[in-house]
Amino acid sequence: MATNSSVLEKNVLTFRS
């Protein structure tokens, strides 16, 4: 779960960037 959350957060950051 923690890993999934991390990946999702990173994806959002990249998408926002």
Biopython code that builds the backbone (N, CA, C, O; Angstrom):
import numpy as np
from Bio.PDB.StructureBuilder import StructureBuilder

atoms = [
    (1, "MET", "N", (0.833, -1.206, 0.000)),
    (1, "MET", "CA", (0.000, 0.000, 0.000)),
    (1, "MET", "C", (0.872, 1.263, 0.000)),
    (1, "MET", "O", (0.647, 2.199, -0.767)),
    (2, "ALA", "N", (1.854, 1.255, 0.869)),
    (2, "ALA", "CA", (2.740, 2.428, 0.975)),
    (2, "ALA", "C", (3.441, 2.687, -0.361)),
    (2, "ALA", "O", (3.589, 3.828, -0.797)),
    (3, "THR", "N", (3.868, 1.591, -0.996)),
    (3, "THR", "CA", (4.564, 1.747, -2.276)),
    (3, "THR", "C", (3.610, 2.323, -3.319)),
    (3, "THR", "O", (3.975, 3.217, -4.082)),
    (4, "ASN", "N", (2.390, 1.804, -3.343)),
    (4, "ASN", "CA", (1.414, 2.289, -4.311)),
    (4, "ASN", "C", (1.155, 3.779, -4.107)),
    (4, "ASN", "O", (1.075, 4.544, -5.068)),
    (5, "SER", "N", (1.028, 4.172, -2.861)),
    (5, "SER", "CA", (0.775, 5.576, -2.542)),
    (5, "SER", "C", (1.930, 6.442, -3.043)),
    (5, "SER", "O", (1.722, 7.510, -3.619)),
    (6, "SER", "N", (3.133, 5.966, -2.813)),
    (6, "SER", "CA", (4.324, 6.719, -3.217)),
    (6, "SER", "C", (4.332, 6.900, -4.736)),
    (6, "SER", "O", (4.573, 7.997, -5.241)),
    (7, "VAL", "N", (4.067, 5.819, -5.445)),
    (7, "VAL", "CA", (4.076, 5.879, -6.907)),
    (7, "VAL", "C", (2.993, 6.841, -7.390)),
    (7, "VAL", "O", (3.224, 7.639, -8.299)),
    (8, "LEU", "N", (1.827, 6.763, -6.786)),
    (8, "LEU", "CA", (0.720, 7.641, -7.189)),
    (8, "LEU", "C", (1.087, 9.102, -6.948)),
    (8, "LEU", "O", (0.857, 9.964, -7.796)),
    (9, "GLU", "N", (1.654, 9.358, -5.793)),
    (9, "GLU", "CA", (2.056, 10.732, -5.480)),
    (9, "GLU", "C", (3.083, 11.245, -6.468)),
    (9, "GLU", "O", (2.997, 12.382, -6.931)),
    (10, "LYS", "N", (4.060, 10.402, -6.791)),
    (10, "LYS", "CA", (5.112, 10.806, -7.736)),
    (10, "LYS", "C", (4.486, 11.083, -9.101)),
    (10, "LYS", "O", (4.855, 12.037, -9.785)),
    (11, "ASN", "N", (3.538, 10.238, -9.485)),
    (11, "ASN", "CA", (2.878, 10.421, -10.780)),
    (11, "ASN", "C", (2.151, 11.753, -10.815)),
    (11, "ASN", "O", (2.223, 12.480, -11.806)),
    (12, "VAL", "N", (1.460, 12.069, -9.750)),
    (12, "VAL", "CA", (0.719, 13.338, -9.688)),
    (12, "VAL", "C", (1.688, 14.509, -9.790)),
    (12, "VAL", "O", (1.422, 15.489, -10.486)),
    (13, "LEU", "N", (2.805, 14.399, -9.093)),
    (13, "LEU", "CA", (3.801, 15.477, -9.117)),
    (13, "LEU", "C", (4.340, 15.668, -10.532)),
    (13, "LEU", "O", (4.485, 16.795, -11.004)),
    (14, "THR", "N", (4.634, 14.561, -11.199)),
    (14, "THR", "CA", (5.163, 14.647, -12.559)),
    (14, "THR", "C", (4.105, 15.226, -13.497)),
    (14, "THR", "O", (4.405, 16.054, -14.358)),
    (15, "PHE", "N", (2.877, 14.779, -13.317)),
    (15, "PHE", "CA", (1.799, 15.262, -14.188)),
    (15, "PHE", "C", (1.586, 16.760, -13.991)),
    (15, "PHE", "O", (1.393, 17.507, -14.950)),
    (16, "ARG", "N", (1.624, 17.186, -12.714)),
    (16, "ARG", "CA", (1.431, 18.605, -12.403)),
    (16, "ARG", "C", (2.582, 19.421, -12.983)),
    (16, "ARG", "O", (2.375, 20.520, -13.497)),
    (17, "SER", "N", (3.768, 18.889, -12.901)),
    (17, "SER", "CA", (4.953, 19.592, -13.394)),
    (17, "SER", "C", (4.822, 19.744, -14.912)),
    (17, "SER", "O", (5.707, 20.310, -15.554)),
]
sb = StructureBuilder()
sb.init_structure("model")
sb.init_model(0)
sb.init_chain("A")
sb.init_seg("    ")
for serial, (resi, resn, name, xyz) in enumerate(atoms, 1):
    if name == "N":
        sb.init_residue(resn, " ", resi, " ")
    sb.init_atom(name, np.array(xyz, "f"), 0.0, 1.0, " ", f" {name:<3s}", serial, name[0])
structure = sb.get_structure()
